[in-house]
Amino acid sequence: MAYVKTRTTKARSISTALVEAYRDEGGRPRQRLLASLHGEPDALAALAKLAARRDELRKERDTLTADAVDANKFYEAITLNTLQGRQYSAAERKEIDALMKQRDRLLARVAKVEADLATIQKDGLVIKKHCSATPDQIQTAIKAHKRKQNDAEALVLGMEYGLRESLKEAKAKLRRLRSI
């Protein structure tokens, strides 16, 4: 029987997991981790969060893939020129090195996105098997999660803007108080 196990991490965040209880060969009770619920309280909320994140990652992957193709073409051209004996000046090498580092970061991000999508796929399949919600309930939960995420992003942006304006006003007041 699978159930949700909650614990608080050292960083004081909540960690939730779908675990299964069983008994080992000696008859002692044990728990087997089935999937991480990524901090969500139940399987439905976890499915909604994973689906929303999957959509974001797929969009990012599509954007990054186009950039990766161009970066790989650049790498192939530089490598071919070097193998054919092309000598680059110090300024050109510096620029090429910067572009190669940018390419490495891009390819690392593409790999991270692919790994995250694979984790979402794996966890989602396990969680869905243990979730009793209907497809309509899952879609409603996904929309609600996306709405909450958009509201949180808007709140953060609004607070950043408000704090920036408050900081400007406070600095101006301080300048007025310090001036003669």
N, C-alpha and C positions, 0 to 999 in steps of 0.2 A: 504494500500500500504506500503510495507516494503522498508526501505532505510538504508544507513549506516550513523551512527552518530559518529563523532570524537570529542574527548576532550583530553585536556592535564591534566595529574594528578599532584598532588602536587610534586611528585618526578620527574617531567618534562618528563615523558614517555607518549607516545601516546596510548590512549585507544580507541578502536573502537568497535561498537556494531551494530547489526542488530536490528532496532526498527520498530515498526508499529505505524502509526498515526491513531487515532480514536477520537471520541467525546463521552464524558461521558453523563450521564442522563440529565445534565443541559445544554448540547450543547457546553461545553467548550472543546477545542482541548487538547488531551492528547497523551502521547507516552507510548507504551508498549514494554518492552525489550523482544525480541525473542531469541537472542543468542549473546554471546560474539564472536567477530571476532579475539580476541587475538592479537590485535595490527596490524592486516593486513588491507590494504586499501579496499579490496573488498572480495566478497564471494568466488571467485575462489582461491585467495591466502590463505584465511582462511581454505578452504577445503584441500588444499595442505599441509598446516602446520599441520592441525589436523591429516591427514592421515600419514604423516611422523612421527609425535610424537606417534601416535597409534602403528605403527610398532615397534618403539623403546621400548615402554612400554610393548608390548606383548613379545618381546624377554627378557626383564628384568624380567617380571612376570614368564616366563618359568624357568629362572635360579633361581629366588628366591623361587619358589614353591618347587623345589627339595630340596633346603636348608631348607625350612620350615618343610618339612616332617621329615628330620633328626633331626631338633631342637625339634619338637614335640615328637618324639620317645625318645629323651634324657630326656625331661621334664617328660614324662610318667614313664620312668624307675626310675628317681630320686624320683618322687612322690610315686611310688609304694614301693620303698625301704624304704622311710621315714615312710610310713604308716605301713610297716611290722616291724618297730622298729629299722631300721639300724641307727646307730649313726655315724656321719661324724666328722672327726677331723677338727680342725680350718683351716688347710691348704686346706683340701678338701672343706670345706664350702666356703672359699674365692674363690676357683677356680669355684665352682658351681655357686656362686653368679655372678661372671663375665660372665659365660656362659649363665646364665638366663637373664642378662641384654642384652647380645648380641642377645639372642632369642627375647626379647621384641622389640629391635630395628628392627630386621628382620621382625617380624610380623607387626610392625607399618609401615614399608616400603611397605610390601605386601598390606596392607590395603590402603595406599596412592596411590599405583599404580592402584589398583582396582577402587578407587574413581575417579582417573584421567581418566581411561578408560571409566567409566560410563559418566563422563562429556563430554568427546570427542564424545561418541556415541550420547548423547542427543543433543549437539550443532551441530554435523555433520548432523544429520537428519533434523534439522530445516534449517540450512544453505543450504543444498543440495536442499531442497524444493524451496528455493528462488534464486538458482543459475541457470542461463540459459546456462551454459557451457555443452558441450557434454562430454561423458565419456572419449573420446580420449584427449580432452583439459584438463580434470581434471588429467589424468595420466601424461600428459606432464608437467603440473604445479607441480605435486608431484615430478617428477624427477628433475625439475629445482630447487625446494625448497631443495631437498636433496643435490644437487650439491652445491648450495649456502651455505648450512650448513656445508658440508665437507670442502669447501674452507675457511669458517670463522674459523673452528676448526684448519685447517692447518696454517692459518695466526697467530692465537693465539699461537700455539705451536712454530712456527718459531720465533715470537717476543719474547716469553719467553726464547728460546734458545739464540737468539741474545742478549737480554738484560743480560742474565746470563754471556755470553762471554764478553760483553762490561764491565760489572761490574767487572769481574775478571781482565780484562786489566787495568781498572781504579784503582783498589786496588793495583795491582802490580806496577803501575806507582807511586802511592802515597807512597808505601813502599820504592821504589827506591829514591824518593825525600826526604823522612824522614831519610833514612839510612845515616850513616857517611862514 
